[in-house]
């Protein structure tokens, strides 16, 4: 029963993470008002919380419940999936810092740097690849 609950939390976290990342990408257009940036900052906070939930649930699945840890640890597909998640986390730092600072600013209209948008696009690309790797991993590829 614990495994089912942790998997459910993991999936919900992934869904929220994907939704918030897509929302950020859609809302961070060329120019954004301060009011819009404050909304984007709230979305980014939800994104951060969902990433933490995905991480904790994923670690719990790996180390505590479900398949033996060796199933994951010895699988290079799992390591690729984990690497993509870490890349997403590292890439999210710059946009999050920018969004946080901009939402606290005084400018009524701000231009979004291309680096912010591109970082989110690379995160989305990683996010598209991770579920494919998860399916391969679950089917035993890489063992």
C-alpha positions in Angstrom: 0.0 0.0 0.0 2.9 2.4 0.8 4.3 1.9 -2.7 1.0 2.7 -4.3 0.7 5.9 -2.3 4.3 7.0 -3.0 3.8 6.3 -6.8 0.6 8.3 -6.7 2.3 11.3 -5.1 5.2 10.9 -7.6 2.8 11.0 -10.5 0.8 14.0 -9.2 4.1 15.8 -8.6 5.2 15.1 -12.2 1.8 16.3 -13.5 2.0 19.6 -11.5 5.6 20.1 -12.5 4.8 19.7 -16.2 1.8 22.0 -15.9 3.6 24.8 -14.2 6.6 24.5 -16.5 4.3 24.8 -19.5 2.5 27.7 -17.9 5.7 29.5 -17.3 6.8 29.0 -20.9 3.4 30.3 -22.2 3.4 33.3 -19.9 7.0 34.4 -20.3 6.6 36.2 -23.6 8.7 39.1 -25.0 7.3 41.6 -22.5 5.5 41.1 -19.2 3.8 43.5 -16.8 4.7 43.5 -13.1 1.2 42.0 -12.3 1.8 39.2 -14.7 5.3 38.6 -13.3 3.9 38.3 -9.8 1.5 35.5 -11.1 4.4 33.8 -12.8 6.4 34.0 -9.6 3.6 32.1 -7.8 3.5 29.5 -10.6 7.3 29.2 -10.2 7.0 28.6 -6.5 4.5 25.8 -7.2 7.0 24.4 -9.8 9.7 24.4 -7.1 7.5 22.6 -4.6 6.4 20.0 -7.2 10.0 19.4 -8.2 10.8 18.7 -4.5 7.8 16.4 -4.2 8.9 14.5 -7.3 12.5 14.2 -5.9 11.4 13.0 -2.5 8.9 10.5 -3.9 11.4 9.3 -6.4 14.1 8.8 -3.8 11.5 6.9 -1.6 10.6 4.6 -4.6 14.3 4.0 -5.2 15.5 3.4 -1.7 12.5 2.4 0.5 9.5 1.0 -1.3 8.8 -0.9 -4.5 11.4 -2.7 -6.5 14.8 -3.4 -4.8 17.2 -0.5 -5.0 19.5 -2.7 -7.2 16.9 -2.6 -10.0 17.4 1.1 -10.3 21.1 1.5 -9.2 22.5 -1.0 -11.8 20.4 0.4 -14.7 22.1 3.0 -17.0 18.6 4.1 -18.2 17.8 5.1 -14.7 21.0 7.1 -14.4 20.2 8.9 -17.7 16.7 9.7 -16.3 18.1 10.9 -13.1 20.7 13.0 -14.9 18.0 14.7 -17.0 16.1 15.5 -13.8 19.3 17.1 -12.3 19.9 19.1 -15.5 16.3 20.3 -15.2 16.9 21.4 -11.6 20.1 23.2 -12.5 18.6 24.9 -15.5 15.6 26.1 -13.4 17.9 28.2 -11.1 18.4 31.1 -13.5 14.8 31.5 -14.5 13.6 31.2 -10.9 16.1 33.8 -9.7 15.1 36.1 -12.6 11.4 35.7 -11.9 11.9 36.2 -8.2 13.9 39.4 -8.7 11.6 40.8 -11.4 8.5 40.2 -9.4 9.9 42.3 -6.6 11.0 45.1 -8.9 9.4 48.4 -9.7 9.3 48.3 -13.5 5.8 48.2 -14.8 6.8 46.4 -18.0 9.9 44.2 -18.4 11.5 42.4 -21.3 12.2 38.7 -20.7 15.8 37.8 -21.5 16.1 35.1 -24.2 18.3 33.0 -21.7 15.3 32.6 -19.4 13.0 31.4 -22.2 15.7 29.1 -23.6 16.4 27.6 -20.2 12.8 26.7 -19.8 12.7 25.2 -23.3 15.6 22.9 -22.5 13.8 22.0 -19.3 10.7 21.1 -21.3 12.8 19.0 -23.7 14.2 17.0 -20.7 10.7 16.7 -19.4 9.6 15.1 -22.6 12.4 12.5 -22.5 12.2 11.5 -18.9 8.8 9.5 -19.2 10.2 7.6 -22.2 13.2 6.6 -20.2 10.9 5.6 -17.3 8.9 3.3 -19.5 12.1 1.7 -20.8 13.4 1.3 -17.3 10.2 -0.2 -16.0 10.4 -2.8 -18.8 13.9 -3.8 -17.8 15.9 -2.1 -20.6 19.4 -1.4 -19.5 19.7 -4.4 -17.2 
